[in-house]
C-alpha cells in the first residue's frame, strides 16, 4: 500500500511538472508565433518598399532614356546641318576655283 501511495504521489508530481511545462511551452509557442507574425509583417513592408523603389527607378530610367534619345536626335540634326554647311562650303570653293 505504501508503494502504491508513493507511486501515486510521484505520478501526481510528474503530472504537475508536465502541466507546468505545457503552460511554458504554450507561452513560448505564442511568443514564437508573435515573432513570426512580426517578421512576416516586416518582410511584407520591406517588399512593398522595394517594389516602390524599383518602380521609381524604372520610371527614372525610362525618363533618362527618353531625354537621352531626344538629345541624340538633336545632335543628329545638328550634325546633318553641319554636314550641309560643309557641303555648301565645298561647292562654293569648287565654284570659286572654277571661276579662276
C-alpha positions in Angstrom: 0.0 0.0 0.0 2.8 2.4 0.8 4.4 1.7 -2.6 1.0 2.5 -4.3 0.7 5.8 -2.4 4.3 6.6 -3.2 3.7 5.8 -6.9 0.6 7.9 -6.9 2.5 10.8 -5.3 5.2 10.5 -7.9 2.7 10.3 -10.6 0.9 13.4 -9.4 4.2 15.3 -9.1 5.1 14.2 -12.6 1.7 15.3 -14.0 2.0 18.7 -12.2 5.5 19.2 -13.6 4.3 18.2 -17.1 1.4 20.6 -16.7 3.7 23.4 -15.8 5.9 22.7 -18.8 2.9 22.6 -21.0 2.0 26.2 -19.9 5.5 27.3 -20.6 5.5 25.6 -23.9 2.3 27.3 -24.8 3.7 30.7 -23.8 6.8 30.0 -25.8 4.7 28.9 -28.8 2.6 32.1 -28.5 5.7 34.3 -28.4 7.2 32.4 -31.3 4.0 32.9 -33.3 4.0 36.6 -32.5 7.6 36.9 -33.6 6.9 35.1 -36.8 3.9 37.4 -37.5 6.1 40.5 -36.8 8.8 39.2 -39.1 6.3 38.4 -41.8 4.9 41.9 -41.5 8.3 43.5 -41.6 9.2 41.4 -44.7 5.9 42.4 -46.4 6.7 46.1 -45.7 10.2 45.7 -47.0 8.9 44.0 -50.1 6.4 46.9 -50.7 9.1 49.5 -50.2 11.5 47.6 -52.6 8.7 47.4 -55.2 8.0 51.1 -54.9 11.7 51.9 -55.2 12.1 49.6 -58.2 9.1 51.2 -59.9 10.5 54.7 -59.3 13.9 53.6 -60.6 12.3 52.2 -63.7 10.4 55.4 -64.3 13.5 57.5 -63.8 15.5 55.2 -66.2 12.7 55.5 -68.8 12.7 59.2 -68.4 16.5 59.4 -68.8 16.4 57.2 -71.9 13.7 59.4 -73.4 15.7 62.5 -72.6 18.9 60.8 -74.0 17.1 59.9 -77.2 15.8 63.5 -77.6 19.4 64.8 -77.0 20.8 62.2 -79.5 18.1 63.2 -82.0 19.0 66.9 -81.6 22.7 66.0 -82.1 21.9 64.1 -85.3 20.0 67.2 -86.6 22.9 69.4 -85.7 25.4 67.1 -87.4 23.3 66.9 -90.5 23.1 70.7 -90.6 26.9 70.9 -90.1 27.4 68.4 -93.0 25.1 70.5 -95.2 27.1 73.6 -94.3 30.4 71.8 -95.1 29.0 70.6 -98.4 27.9 74.1 -99.3 31.4 75.4 -98.4 33.0 72.7 -100.6 30.7 73.7 -103.5 31.5 77.3 -103.0 35.2 76.6 -103.0 34.8 74.5 -106.1 32.9 77.2 -107.9 35.4 79.8 -106.9 38.3 77.6 -108.2 36.4 77.0 -111.5 35.8 80.7 -111.9 39.5 81.5 -111.8 
